[in-house]
Amino acid sequence: MGGYQGKQYHVIAAQDGTYEFDGRPYESLSKIAYEITGTRWSGPLFFGLRARPETKTSPKKGVRA
């Protein structure tokens, strides 16, 4: 099961589109992810609601394929 640094976090989604975490209301999942990690995150990505985008590798400049 997922989590962050070995700890599980629980968020409640309200019908009005807000979220509750640790007894406090939040406007977005991204703000909760920031509260947990201290860095900016996509909330849906952090909580596993969206898959990570695949990274495309491009050839280095000046290198012919």
N, CA, C and O atoms as CSV, one atom per row, in Angstrom:
chain,resi,resn,atom,element,x,y,z
A,1,MET,N,N,0.843,-1.177,0.000
A,1,MET,CA,C,0.000,0.000,0.000
A,1,MET,C,C,0.889,1.240,0.000
A,1,MET,O,O,1.973,1.237,0.583
A,2,GLY,N,N,0.428,2.283,-0.647
A,2,GLY,CA,C,1.212,3.498,-0.787
A,2,GLY,C,C,1.242,4.347,0.471
A,2,GLY,O,O,0.590,4.034,1.467
A,3,GLY,N,N,1.975,5.378,0.410
A,3,GLY,CA,C,2.117,6.305,1.520
A,3,GLY,C,C,3.276,7.226,1.214
A,3,GLY,O,O,3.785,7.247,0.093
A,4,TYR,N,N,3.688,7.975,2.193
A,4,TYR,CA,C,4.832,8.865,2.023
A,4,TYR,C,C,5.761,8.655,3.192
A,4,TYR,O,O,5.372,8.822,4.348
A,5,GLN,N,N,6.988,8.290,2.889
A,5,GLN,CA,C,8.009,8.007,3.893
A,5,GLN,C,C,7.496,7.029,4.946
A,5,GLN,O,O,7.719,7.204,6.144
A,6,GLY,N,N,6.795,5.985,4.466
A,6,GLY,CA,C,6.339,4.914,5.334
A,6,GLY,C,C,5.110,5.220,6.166
A,6,GLY,O,O,4.726,4.410,7.009
A,7,LYS,N,N,4.493,6.345,5.956
A,7,LYS,CA,C,3.310,6.716,6.734
A,7,LYS,C,C,2.108,6.866,5.811
A,7,LYS,O,O,2.225,7.409,4.712
A,8,GLN,N,N,0.957,6.384,6.260
A,8,GLN,CA,C,-0.289,6.513,5.514
A,8,GLN,C,C,-1.000,7.801,5.897
A,8,GLN,O,O,-0.977,8.209,7.058
A,9,TYR,N,N,-1.628,8.438,4.923
A,9,TYR,CA,C,-2.379,9.665,5.163
A,9,TYR,C,C,-3.795,9.476,4.644
A,9,TYR,O,O,-4.011,8.843,3.611
A,10,HIS,N,N,-4.756,10.031,5.371
A,10,HIS,CA,C,-6.162,9.890,4.985
A,10,HIS,C,C,-6.764,11.266,4.769
A,10,HIS,O,O,-6.606,12.176,5.582
A,11,VAL,N,N,-7.459,11.387,3.648
A,11,VAL,CA,C,-8.102,12.641,3.272
A,11,VAL,C,C,-9.581,12.349,3.043
A,11,VAL,O,O,-9.935,11.315,2.477
A,12,ILE,N,N,-10.435,13.258,3.481
A,12,ILE,CA,C,-11.869,13.134,3.253
A,12,ILE,C,C,-12.267,14.156,2.198
A,12,ILE,O,O,-11.977,15.344,2.334
A,13,ALA,N,N,-12.936,13.686,1.142
A,13,ALA,CA,C,-13.433,14.574,0.093
A,13,ALA,C,C,-14.873,14.942,0.429
A,13,ALA,O,O,-15.716,14.063,0.612
A,14,ALA,N,N,-15.153,16.237,0.510
A,14,ALA,CA,C,-16.495,16.723,0.825
A,14,ALA,C,C,-17.288,16.938,-0.460
A,14,ALA,O,O,-16.712,17.091,-1.537
A,15,GLN,N,N,-18.600,16.949,-0.339
A,15,GLN,CA,C,-19.460,17.147,-1.501
A,15,GLN,C,C,-19.296,18.529,-2.124
A,15,GLN,O,O,-19.576,18.705,-3.310
A,16,ASP,N,N,-18.853,19.497,-1.357
A,16,ASP,CA,C,-18.703,20.861,-1.879
A,16,ASP,C,C,-17.382,21.065,-2.626
A,16,ASP,O,O,-17.079,22.182,-3.044
A,17,GLY,N,N,-16.593,19.994,-2.799
A,17,GLY,CA,C,-15.345,20.079,-3.547
A,17,GLY,C,C,-14.121,20.382,-2.710
A,17,GLY,O,O,-13.016,20.477,-3.244
A,18,THR,N,N,-14.296,20.538,-1.395
A,18,THR,CA,C,-13.146,20.759,-0.514
A,18,THR,C,C,-12.699,19.427,0.068
A,18,THR,O,O,-13.339,18.395,-0.135
A,19,TYR,N,N,-11.595,19.470,0.793
A,19,TYR,CA,C,-11.016,18.266,1.382
A,19,TYR,C,C,-10.718,18.524,2.845
A,19,TYR,O,O,-10.472,19.661,3.248
A,20,GLU,N,N,-10.743,17.464,3.637
A,20,GLU,CA,C,-10.376,17.581,5.044
A,20,GLU,C,C,-9.182,16.674,5.306
A,20,GLU,O,O,-9.180,15.496,4.948
A,21,PHE,N,N,-8.174,17.249,5.935
A,21,PHE,CA,C,-6.974,16.500,6.295
A,21,PHE,C,C,-6.532,16.955,7.671
A,21,PHE,O,O,-6.418,18.152,7.936
A,22,ASP,N,N,-6.288,16.010,8.530
A,22,ASP,CA,C,-5.788,16.297,9.879
A,22,ASP,C,C,-6.709,17.277,10.618
A,22,ASP,O,O,-6.254,18.130,11.381
A,23,GLY,N,N,-8.032,17.127,10.367
A,23,GLY,CA,C,-9.015,17.941,11.061
A,23,GLY,C,C,-9.184,19.355,10.530
A,23,GLY,O,O,-9.899,20.162,11.124
A,24,ARG,N,N,-8.518,19.664,9.394
A,24,ARG,CA,C,-8.599,21.021,8.834
A,24,ARG,C,C,-9.082,20.963,7.384
A,24,ARG,O,O,-8.795,19.999,6.674
A,25,PRO,N,N,-9.819,21.994,6.941
A,25,PRO,CA,C,-10.287,22.024,5.549
A,25,PRO,C,C,-9.193,22.539,4.602
A,25,PRO,O,O,-8.386,23.392,4.971
A,26,TYR,N,N,-9.185,22.009,3.394
A,26,TYR,CA,C,-8.247,22.434,2.353
A,26,TYR,C,C,-9.005,22.604,1.047
A,26,TYR,O,O,-9.986,21.906,0.793
A,27,GLU,N,N,-8.546,23.531,0.224
A,27,GLU,CA,C,-9.165,23.798,-1.075
A,27,GLU,C,C,-8.782,22.770,-2.131
A,27,GLU,O,O,-9.531,22.547,-3.083
A,28,SER,N,N,-7.611,22.139,-1.966
A,28,SER,CA,C,-7.130,21.228,-3.006
A,28,SER,C,C,-6.255,20.125,-2.425
A,28,SER,O,O,-5.706,20.240,-1.329
A,29,LEU,N,N,-6.147,19.049,-3.207
A,29,LEU,CA,C,-5.246,17.960,-2.826
A,29,LEU,C,C,-3.795,18.406,-2.901
A,29,LEU,O,O,-2.949,17.911,-2.156
A,30,SER,N,N,-3.507,19.335,-3.793
A,30,SER,CA,C,-2.133,19.830,-3.928
A,30,SER,C,C,-1.674,20.529,-2.657
A,30,SER,O,O,-0.518,20.398,-2.256
A,31,LYS,N,N,-2.568,21.266,-2.026
A,31,LYS,CA,C,-2.212,21.937,-0.770
A,31,LYS,C,C,-1.966,20.922,0.342
A,31,LYS,O,O,-1.111,21.136,1.201
A,32,ILE,N,N,-2.699,19.834,0.328
A,32,ILE,CA,C,-2.476,18.780,1.324
A,32,ILE,C,C,-1.137,18.092,1.054
A,32,ILE,O,O,-0.378,17.817,1.984
A,33,ALA,N,N,-0.852,17.818,-0.207
A,33,ALA,CA,C,0.437,17.201,-0.561
A,33,ALA,C,C,1.586,18.092,-0.117
A,33,ALA,O,O,2.601,17.596,0.372
A,34,TYR,N,N,1.438,19.408,-0.283
A,34,TYR,CA,C,2.470,20.339,0.178
A,34,TYR,C,C,2.602,20.289,1.696
A,34,TYR,O,O,3.715,20.314,2.222
A,35,GLU,N,N,1.490,20.217,2.393
A,35,GLU,CA,C,1.495,20.140,3.860
A,35,GLU,C,C,2.261,18.898,4.333
A,35,GLU,O,O,2.981,18.945,5.330
A,36,ILE,N,N,2.098,17.808,3.616
A,36,ILE,CA,C,2.741,16.547,3.991
A,36,ILE,C,C,4.235,16.551,3.649
A,36,ILE,O,O,5.058,16.123,4.457
A,37,THR,N,N,4.580,17.031,2.459
A,37,THR,CA,C,5.956,16.892,1.967
A,37,THR,C,C,6.821,18.136,2.123
A,37,THR,O,O,8.046,18.041,2.203
A,38,GLY,N,N,6.180,19.308,2.167
A,38,GLY,CA,C,6.947,20.548,2.203
A,38,GLY,C,C,7.416,20.995,0.839
A,38,GLY,O,O,8.142,21.983,0.728
A,39,THR,N,N,7.010,20.277,-0.217
A,39,THR,CA,C,7.350,20.657,-1.579
A,39,THR,C,C,6.090,20.645,-2.436
A,39,THR,O,O,5.091,20.015,-2.088
A,40,ARG,N,N,6.155,21.363,-3.577
A,40,ARG,CA,C,4.992,21.435,-4.456
A,40,ARG,C,C,4.791,20.122,-5.191
A,40,ARG,O,O,5.737,19.540,-5.721
A,41,TRP,N,N,3.553,19.665,-5.214
A,41,TRP,CA,C,3.163,18.434,-5.886
A,41,TRP,C,C,1.849,18.649,-6.600
A,41,TRP,O,O,1.073,19.526,-6.220
A,42,SER,N,N,1.589,17.871,-7.615
A,42,SER,CA,C,0.242,17.728,-8.140
A,42,SER,C,C,-0.481,16.837,-7.137
A,42,SER,O,O,-0.063,15.702,-6.908
A,43,GLY,N,N,-1.544,17.329,-6.544
A,43,GLY,CA,C,-2.276,16.544,-5.551
A,43,GLY,C,C,-2.769,15.217,-6.083
A,43,GLY,O,O,-2.545,14.186,-5.448
A,44,PRO,N,N,-3.449,15.206,-7.252
A,44,PRO,CA,C,-3.913,13.923,-7.791
A,44,PRO,C,C,-2.770,12.954,-8.074
A,44,PRO,O,O,-2.927,11.746,-7.896
A,45,LEU,N,N,-1.634,13.464,-8.509
A,45,LEU,CA,C,-0.476,12.602,-8.750
A,45,LEU,C,C,0.066,12.057,-7.425
A,45,LEU,O,O,0.352,10.865,-7.316
A,46,PHE,N,N,0.206,12.919,-6.427
A,46,PHE,CA,C,0.721,12.511,-5.130
A,46,PHE,C,C,-0.137,11.416,-4.498
A,46,PHE,O,O,0.387,10.455,-3.936
A,47,PHE,N,N,-1.448,11.566,-4.593
A,47,PHE,CA,C,-2.356,10.601,-3.969
A,47,PHE,C,C,-2.696,9.420,-4.866
A,47,PHE,O,O,-3.542,8.598,-4.513
A,48,GLY,N,N,-2.046,9.325,-6.022
A,48,GLY,CA,C,-2.224,8.159,-6.889
A,48,GLY,C,C,-3.508,8.162,-7.684
A,48,GLY,O,O,-3.946,7.107,-8.144
A,49,LEU,N,N,-4.128,9.324,-7.862
A,49,LEU,CA,C,-5.357,9.409,-8.633
A,49,LEU,C,C,-5.075,9.646,-10.108
A,49,LEU,O,O,-5.973,9.547,-10.945
A,50,ARG,N,N,-3.832,9.958,-10.420
A,50,ARG,CA,C,-3.412,10.189,-11.796
A,50,ARG,C,C,-2.048,9.527,-11.970
A,50,ARG,O,O,-1.196,9.593,-11.083
A,51,ALA,N,N,-1.855,8.895,-13.113
A,51,ALA,CA,C,-0.573,8.241,-13.387
A,51,ALA,C,C,0.482,9.280,-13.734
A,51,ALA,O,O,0.176,10.340,-14.280
A,52,ARG,N,N,1.726,8.960,-13.409
A,52,ARG,CA,C,2.835,9.838,-13.783
A,52,ARG,C,C,2.945,9.866,-15.297
A,52,ARG,O,O,2.838,8.827,-15.949
A,53,PRO,N,N,3.157,11.042,-15.858
A,53,PRO,CA,C,3.336,11.102,-17.322
A,53,PRO,C,C,4.642,10.420,-17.715
A,53,PRO,O,O,5.645,10.501,-17.006
A,54,GLU,N,N,4.606,9.758,-18.844
A,54,GLU,CA,C,5.828,9.116,-19.323
A,54,GLU,C,C,6.782,10.193,-19.808
A,54,GLU,O,O,6.382,11.144,-20.481
A,55,THR,N,N,8.048,10.030,-19.457
A,55,THR,CA,C,9.042,11.008,-19.897
A,55,THR,C,C,9.592,10.569,-21.246
A,55,THR,O,O,9.903,9.397,-21.458
A,56,LYS,N,N,9.702,11.518,-22.137
A,56,LYS,CA,C,10.248,11.230,-23.458
A,56,LYS,C,C,11.728,11.583,-23.445
A,56,LYS,O,O,12.112,12.670,-23.016
A,57,THR,N,N,12.539,10.675,-23.910
A,57,THR,CA,C,13.966,10.965,-23.998
A,57,THR,C,C,14.262,11.388,-25.419
A,57,THR,O,O,13.879,10.715,-26.376
A,58,SER,N,N,14.937,12.494,-25.545
A,58,SER,CA,C,15.301,12.990,-26.864
A,58,SER,C,C,16.806,12.875,-27.038
A,58,SER,O,O,17.558,12.908,-26.063
A,59,PRO,N,N,17.238,12.740,-28.277
A,59,PRO,CA,C,18.683,12.648,-28.497
A,59,PRO,C,C,19.372,13.940,-28.066
A,59,PRO,O,O,18.784,15.021,-28.115
A,60,LYS,N,N,20.614,13.809,-27.648
A,60,LYS,CA,C,21.382,14.983,-27.233
A,60,LYS,C,C,21.645,15.870,-28.429
A,60,LYS,O,O,21.749,15.401,-29.563
A,61,LYS,N,N,21.751,17.160,-28.159
A,61,LYS,CA,C,22.023,18.113,-29.235
A,61,LYS,C,C,23.337,17.787,-29.920
A,61,LYS,O,O,24.335,17.465,-29.275
A,62,GLY,N,N,23.316,17.876,-31.237
A,62,GLY,CA,C,24.532,17.657,-31.996
A,62,GLY,C,C,24.814,16.206,-32.307
A,62,GLY,O,O,25.787,15.909,-33.000
A,63,VAL,N,N,23.992,15.291,-31.818
A,63,VAL,CA,C,24.197,13.873,-32.062
A,63,VAL,C,C,23.240,13.430,-33.157
A,63,VAL,O,O,22.034,13.659,-33.070
A,64,ARG,N,N,23.784,12.798,-34.182
A,64,ARG,CA,C,22.918,12.323,-35.271
A,64,ARG,C,C,22.476,10.901,-34.992
A,64,ARG,O,O,23.239,10.061,-34.512
A,65,ALA,N,N,21.243,10.670,-35.304
A,65,ALA,CA,C,20.685,9.329,-35.074
A,65,ALA,C,C,21.010,8.394,-36.200
A,65,ALA,O,O,20.617,7.228,-36.167
